[in-house]
Amino acid sequence: MRINKNSRSIITRSLFFMIALFAAVSLNAQIEINKNLQDIVLRDDKGGNINGNEWKSSDLKNILNIVFYVAPSQQKDVEPLLNKIDSAGYSRESIKVTMIINTEATWIPNGIIEGKVKGRAKEDTTKSYVLDKDEVLLNGWNLSEDNPNIIVVDAAGKVIFFFNEELNDDIKNKLLTIIENEIKKEEF
């Protein structure tokens, strides 16, 4: 069976479309349990650590990492959970908490948000504060814009918990149990 020139053109365009679709899907990797996070770096106008240094997701290893990715308006939603983690008294050698603020999720200018986060970072040195000024992580990891995102990464760099729906007491308790169990594992 011979394929005419017009059919070949349609097949070629279809293949290019499928390849482009596959590439777009792979760029927006979904966070998967027991897998490493996609490597992403925030620097310069894209964001970074509140002290101005670049932030790399590949640094989320060698310690239990709890990452909160939130819009400025969602910070109050995670505050009770952060307080529970703080009141548990985990050592800084056992656990690291990182707050990543999506500055694009508000009409408030970046300068104002940055100033508030710098003030908070001075008051609370138990956490790392990061700004995502261009929704790099939101898009790269396919995170939720509507709810806080909580990612727990073990010392080996693997995701062991991911949640991006409305917070409730069951999820808060589950997260605290996961933290306790992981710390116990690391102690042995």
C-alpha positions in Angstrom: 0.0 0.0 0.0 1.4 3.4 -1.0 0.9 6.5 1.1 0.3 9.6 -0.9 2.1 12.9 -0.3 -0.9 14.4 1.5 -1.3 11.5 3.9 2.5 11.5 4.7 2.2 15.2 5.6 -0.7 14.5 8.0 1.2 11.6 9.6 4.3 13.8 9.9 2.4 16.6 11.6 0.7 14.1 13.9 4.0 12.7 15.0 5.4 16.2 15.6 2.3 17.0 17.7 2.7 13.9 19.7 6.4 14.5 20.4 5.6 18.1 21.4 2.8 17.0 23.7 5.1 14.4 25.3 7.8 17.0 25.8 5.3 19.4 27.5 4.1 16.7 29.8 7.6 15.7 30.8 8.5 19.3 31.6 5.6 19.5 34.1 6.6 16.4 36.1 4.1 15.3 38.7 5.5 14.7 42.1 5.7 11.0 42.8 6.1 9.1 46.0 9.5 7.2 46.3 11.0 9.2 43.5 13.3 12.2 43.5 11.9 15.7 42.8 12.7 17.1 39.4 15.8 19.3 39.7 14.9 22.9 39.7 17.0 26.0 40.5 15.6 29.4 41.5 17.9 32.3 41.0 18.0 36.0 40.0 14.6 37.2 38.7 13.0 33.7 39.1 13.5 33.8 42.9 15.8 32.0 45.4 16.6 32.0 49.1 15.5 35.0 50.9 19.1 36.0 51.5 19.6 36.4 47.8 21.4 33.1 47.1 20.1 30.6 44.6 17.9 27.7 45.8 18.3 24.2 44.4 15.8 21.4 44.9 18.7 19.0 44.6 19.8 20.2 48.1 16.8 18.6 49.6 18.7 15.6 51.0 20.9 14.4 53.8 18.2 15.4 56.3 14.4 15.1 56.5 13.0 18.0 54.6 9.4 19.3 55.0 8.6 21.8 52.1 5.6 24.0 52.2 4.8 25.7 48.8 2.2 28.4 49.4 0.7 31.5 48.0 1.0 34.5 50.4 -2.7 34.2 51.3 -2.2 30.5 52.2 0.5 31.1 54.8 -2.2 31.4 57.5 -3.6 28.0 56.5 -0.3 26.2 57.3 0.6 28.2 60.4 -1.1 25.8 62.9 0.8 22.9 61.4 4.1 24.8 61.4 3.4 25.6 65.1 2.9 21.9 65.8 6.1 21.0 64.1 7.9 23.7 66.0 6.4 22.7 69.4 7.5 19.1 68.9 11.0 20.3 69.4 12.8 18.4 66.6 16.5 19.1 66.4 17.8 21.0 63.4 20.0 18.0 62.7 16.9 15.9 62.2 14.6 18.0 60.2 14.6 21.1 57.9 11.5 23.1 57.2 11.4 25.2 54.0 8.7 27.7 53.2 8.5 28.6 49.5 6.3 31.6 48.8 4.7 31.9 45.3 4.9 35.6 44.8 3.0 35.5 41.5 -0.1 34.3 43.3 -1.0 37.8 44.5 -1.4 41.4 43.4 0.9 42.5 46.2 4.3 43.7 44.7 7.3 41.4 45.2 9.2 44.1 47.1 6.5 44.2 49.8 6.3 40.4 50.0 10.1 40.1 50.1 10.3 42.6 52.9 7.7 40.7 55.0 9.4 37.4 54.4 12.8 38.8 55.3 11.4 40.1 58.6 9.9 36.7 59.3 13.1 34.9 58.5 15.0 37.1 61.0 12.4 36.3 63.7 12.3 32.5 62.9 15.7 31.1 62.1 14.4 27.5 62.3 13.0 27.6 58.8 14.4 28.4 55.3 12.5 30.9 53.3 12.4 30.9 49.5 10.6 33.0 46.9 9.3 31.6 43.7 8.9 34.9 41.7 7.8 33.3 38.4 5.9 30.1 39.4 8.9 28.0 38.3 8.2 25.3 41.0 4.4 25.5 40.6 4.7 24.7 36.9 7.8 22.5 37.1 6.3 20.2 39.7 2.7 20.6 38.7 1.6 22.0 42.1 -1.8 23.3 43.2 -2.4 27.0 43.1 -5.6 26.6 45.2 -4.2 24.8 48.2 -1.0 24.7 50.2 1.4 22.0 48.9 3.3 19.9 51.4 6.2 17.8 50.3 8.3 15.6 52.6 11.6 14.4 51.2 13.7 11.9 53.1 17.4 12.0 53.7 18.0 10.0 50.5 16.2 12.7 48.5 13.1 10.7 47.8 9.5 12.1 48.2 7.8 10.2 51.0 4.7 12.4 51.3 2.9 14.8 49.1 -0.3 16.6 49.8 -2.0 19.5 47.9 -5.6 19.6 48.9 -7.4 21.4 51.7 -5.8 20.8 55.0 -7.6 19.0 57.7 -6.7 17.5 61.1 -6.3 14.0 59.7 -3.7 15.2 57.2 -1.9 17.2 59.9 -1.8 14.1 62.2 -0.6 11.9 59.3 2.2 14.4 58.5 3.3 14.5 62.1 3.3 10.7 62.3 5.4 10.5 59.1 7.9 12.9 60.6 8.1 10.9 63.8 8.6 7.6 62.0 11.3 9.1 59.7 13.2 10.6 62.5 13.1 7.2 64.4 14.4 5.5 61.2 17.3 8.0 60.9 18.3 7.5 64.5 19.0 3.8 63.9 
